[in-house]
Amino acid sequence: MSYWPAARALVLLITANLLPWVLGRLCQGRWGAPLDFGLQLSGGRRFLGDHKPWRGLAAALVGVALLGRALGLPWWTGAGFGALSMLGDCLSSAWKRYRGYAPGRDTLLIDQLPEALLPLIGLRAALGLGWMQVIVVTAVFGLLDMLSLRVRHPSRATVRAHE
């Protein structure tokens, strides 16, 4: 069994997750038009919120397309991976807004699973992954994402599963 497909998928997943955050830090709020166009749910809560800007989507699409190409994949596979990962991230954000969670709140598994599983399952064949590799990559990504909280949010380094 080759470890390359799983390692490549993990690198793509980390990149899709990290690039929007890095670009957001570098831009310091500039070019941060929200993906949800300010759409509000009943009760005045935003659909996605300000933490999901177009800038982040563009970073994931372009960055993962370029990285995928460098790792031997067609550019459209990388772009699709970035898009599916961001779709998963947006779905988890929308669910958290619907449930009334505070914007930017990190939530165990809800933040990691959709953005990992959508691209890994959706592009499993194109990435050359077996089902066990999908499970392992998702678990490793989830663990790394939770450990990175200390870097991303030093003031709230504990992960809460629910209130």
VOLOLO-761599 format. One record per residue (C-alpha): residue number from 1; x, y, z. Coordinates in steps of 0.001 Angstrom, whole numbers, plus 500000, padded with zeros to 6 digits. Layout:
N
<atom seq="NUM" u="X" v="Y" w="Z"/>
...
END
This chain:
163
<atom seq="1" u="500000" v="500000" w="500000"/>
<atom seq="2" u="501324" v="503404" w="499025"/>
<atom seq="3" u="501174" v="506224" w="501544"/>
<atom seq="4" u="501557" v="508923" w="498871"/>
<atom seq="5" u="497818" v="509411" w="498095"/>
<atom seq="6" u="496992" v="509850" w="501788"/>
<atom seq="7" u="499946" v="512157" w="502430"/>
<atom seq="8" u="499052" v="514246" w="499381"/>
<atom seq="9" u="495413" v="514459" w="500476"/>
<atom seq="10" u="496441" v="515547" w="503974"/>
<atom seq="11" u="498691" v="518288" w="502555"/>
<atom seq="12" u="495852" v="519506" w="500320"/>
<atom seq="13" u="493450" v="519502" w="503253"/>
<atom seq="14" u="495791" v="521411" w="505523"/>
<atom seq="15" u="496471" v="523922" w="502738"/>
<atom seq="16" u="492759" v="524430" w="501995"/>
<atom seq="17" u="492186" v="525072" w="505690"/>
<atom seq="18" u="495263" v="527208" w="506331"/>
<atom seq="19" u="495410" v="529517" w="503296"/>
<atom seq="20" u="492202" v="531462" w="504040"/>
<atom seq="21" u="493342" v="532033" w="507627"/>
<atom seq="22" u="496853" v="533148" w="506574"/>
<atom seq="23" u="495529" v="535460" w="503872"/>
<atom seq="24" u="493054" v="536927" w="506344"/>
<atom seq="25" u="495885" v="537698" w="508757"/>
<atom seq="26" u="498006" v="539227" w="505991"/>
<atom seq="27" u="495153" v="541365" w="504635"/>
<atom seq="28" u="494147" v="542591" w="508113"/>
<atom seq="29" u="490483" v="542881" w="507203"/>
<atom seq="30" u="490907" v="544211" w="503661"/>
<atom seq="31" u="489053" v="542455" w="500848"/>
<atom seq="32" u="486833" v="540735" w="503385"/>
<atom seq="33" u="483458" v="540869" w="501648"/>
<atom seq="34" u="481363" v="538116" w="503252"/>
<atom seq="35" u="480322" v="535072" w="501237"/>
<atom seq="36" u="476777" v="535326" w="502589"/>
<atom seq="37" u="476348" v="538939" w="501348"/>
<atom seq="38" u="475066" v="539826" w="504840"/>
<atom seq="39" u="472138" v="537378" w="504633"/>
<atom seq="40" u="470487" v="536923" w="507996"/>
<atom seq="41" u="468600" v="534023" w="509530"/>
<atom seq="42" u="465476" v="534549" w="511579"/>
<atom seq="43" u="466384" v="536262" w="514804"/>
<atom seq="44" u="468962" v="538480" w="513110"/>
<atom seq="45" u="471804" v="535940" w="513083"/>
<atom seq="46" u="474027" v="535948" w="510003"/>
<atom seq="47" u="473898" v="532918" w="507697"/>
<atom seq="48" u="477711" v="532471" w="507625"/>
<atom seq="49" u="479144" v="535590" w="509251"/>
<atom seq="50" u="482199" v="537710" w="508661"/>
<atom seq="51" u="484622" v="534820" w="509196"/>
<atom seq="52" u="483767" v="533450" w="505715"/>
<atom seq="53" u="484867" v="536048" w="503128"/>
<atom seq="54" u="485280" v="535688" w="499366"/>
<atom seq="55" u="489008" v="536249" w="499930"/>
<atom seq="56" u="489226" v="532926" w="501792"/>
<atom seq="57" u="487357" v="531027" w="499111"/>
<atom seq="58" u="489634" v="532470" w="496421"/>
<atom seq="59" u="492724" v="531571" w="498474"/>
<atom seq="60" u="491576" v="527962" w="498850"/>
<atom seq="61" u="490574" v="527547" w="495200"/>
<atom seq="62" u="493688" v="529074" w="493667"/>
<atom seq="63" u="496176" v="527881" w="496280"/>
<atom seq="64" u="495004" v="524269" w="496330"/>
<atom seq="65" u="494720" v="524191" w="492517"/>
<atom seq="66" u="498369" v="525292" w="492257"/>
<atom seq="67" u="499527" v="522945" w="495001"/>
<atom seq="68" u="497566" v="520046" w="493501"/>
<atom seq="69" u="499271" v="520676" w="490163"/>
<atom seq="70" u="502679" v="520719" w="491880"/>
<atom seq="71" u="501791" v="517391" w="493527"/>
<atom seq="72" u="500922" v="515744" w="490213"/>
<atom seq="73" u="497159" v="516294" w="490072"/>
<atom seq="74" u="495208" v="518161" w="487393"/>
<atom seq="75" u="494588" v="521761" w="488450"/>
<atom seq="76" u="490818" v="521184" w="488426"/>
<atom seq="77" u="491170" v="518392" w="490973"/>
<atom seq="78" u="493016" v="520785" w="493282"/>
<atom seq="79" u="490459" v="523536" w="492685"/>
<atom seq="80" u="487630" v="521075" w="493306"/>
<atom seq="81" u="489314" v="519932" w="496491"/>
<atom seq="82" u="489588" v="523543" w="497708"/>
<atom seq="83" u="485967" v="524244" w="496758"/>
<atom seq="84" u="484617" v="521135" w="498510"/>
<atom seq="85" u="486663" v="521834" w="501613"/>
<atom seq="86" u="485342" v="525399" w="501760"/>
<atom seq="87" u="481793" v="524151" w="501152"/>
<atom seq="88" u="482178" v="521851" w="504162"/>
<atom seq="89" u="483553" v="524742" w="506208"/>
<atom seq="90" u="480587" v="526929" w="505187"/>
<atom seq="91" u="478083" v="524176" w="505988"/>
<atom seq="92" u="479491" v="523801" w="509487"/>
<atom seq="93" u="479440" v="527593" w="509959"/>
<atom seq="94" u="475836" v="527830" w="508769"/>
<atom seq="95" u="474845" v="525027" w="511146"/>
<atom seq="96" u="476607" v="526757" w="514049"/>
<atom seq="97" u="474904" v="530101" w="513229"/>
<atom seq="98" u="471527" v="528321" w="513024"/>
<atom seq="99" u="472188" v="526769" w="516444"/>
<atom seq="100" u="473120" v="530188" w="517866"/>
<atom seq="101" u="476843" v="529576" w="518405"/>
<atom seq="102" u="479023" v="532674" w="518609"/>
<atom seq="103" u="480873" v="533665" w="515405"/>
<atom seq="104" u="484403" v="532257" w="515281"/>
<atom seq="105" u="483716" v="529677" w="517974"/>
<atom seq="106" u="485652" v="526448" w="517504"/>
<atom seq="107" u="483512" v="523354" w="517976"/>
<atom seq="108" u="484928" v="519856" w="518227"/>
<atom seq="109" u="484213" v="517677" w="515161"/>
<atom seq="110" u="481685" v="520118" w="513662"/>
<atom seq="111" u="484579" v="522254" w="512435"/>
<atom seq="112" u="486736" v="519400" w="511181"/>
<atom seq="113" u="484508" v="516700" w="509686"/>
<atom seq="114" u="482585" v="518496" w="506899"/>
<atom seq="115" u="485621" v="520299" w="505488"/>
<atom seq="116" u="487632" v="517067" w="505513"/>
<atom seq="117" u="485035" v="514532" w="504433"/>
<atom seq="118" u="483463" v="516439" w="501525"/>
<atom seq="119" u="486659" v="516693" w="499462"/>
<atom seq="120" u="488084" v="513347" w="500571"/>
<atom seq="121" u="484926" v="511403" w="499729"/>
<atom seq="122" u="483956" v="513511" w="496726"/>
<atom seq="123" u="487382" v="513179" w="495107"/>
<atom seq="124" u="488401" v="509825" w="496600"/>
<atom seq="125" u="488889" v="508116" w="493230"/>
<atom seq="126" u="490697" v="511091" w="491648"/>
<atom seq="127" u="493051" v="511191" w="494638"/>
<atom seq="128" u="493632" v="507425" w="494592"/>
<atom seq="129" u="492369" v="506979" w="498154"/>
<atom seq="130" u="490909" v="503899" w="499759"/>
<atom seq="131" u="488220" v="504185" w="502412"/>
<atom seq="132" u="490658" v="503472" w="505231"/>
<atom seq="133" u="492897" v="506283" w="503961"/>
<atom seq="134" u="489906" v="508661" w="503986"/>
<atom seq="135" u="489287" v="507766" w="507635"/>
<atom seq="136" u="492943" v="508117" w="508629"/>
<atom seq="137" u="493439" v="511432" w="506799"/>
<atom seq="138" u="490259" v="512809" w="508383"/>
<atom seq="139" u="491381" v="511726" w="511865"/>
<atom seq="140" u="494900" v="513138" w="511457"/>
<atom seq="141" u="493531" v="516405" w="510060"/>
<atom seq="142" u="491043" v="516700" w="512925"/>
<atom seq="143" u="493765" v="516133" w="515488"/>
<atom seq="144" u="496113" v="518643" w="513849"/>
<atom seq="145" u="493313" v="521203" w="513560"/>
<atom seq="146" u="492471" v="520887" w="517250"/>
<atom seq="147" u="496142" v="521140" w="518227"/>
<atom seq="148" u="496523" v="524273" w="516084"/>
<atom seq="149" u="493992" v="526161" w="518213"/>
<atom seq="150" u="496825" v="527414" w="520402"/>
<atom seq="151" u="498348" v="529133" w="517379"/>
<atom seq="152" u="495122" v="530347" w="515746"/>
<atom seq="153" u="493350" v="531464" w="518929"/>
<atom seq="154" u="495808" v="531728" w="521846"/>
<atom seq="155" u="493180" v="533220" w="524167"/>
<atom seq="156" u="490770" v="530296" w="523747"/>
<atom seq="157" u="492912" v="527240" w="523296"/>
<atom seq="158" u="490401" v="524807" w="524725"/>
<atom seq="159" u="488013" v="523050" w="522388"/>
<atom seq="160" u="484404" v="522796" w="523537"/>
<atom seq="161" u="482164" v="520078" w="522199"/>
<atom seq="162" u="479004" v="521917" w="523283"/>
<atom seq="163" u="477747" v="524485" w="525777"/>
END
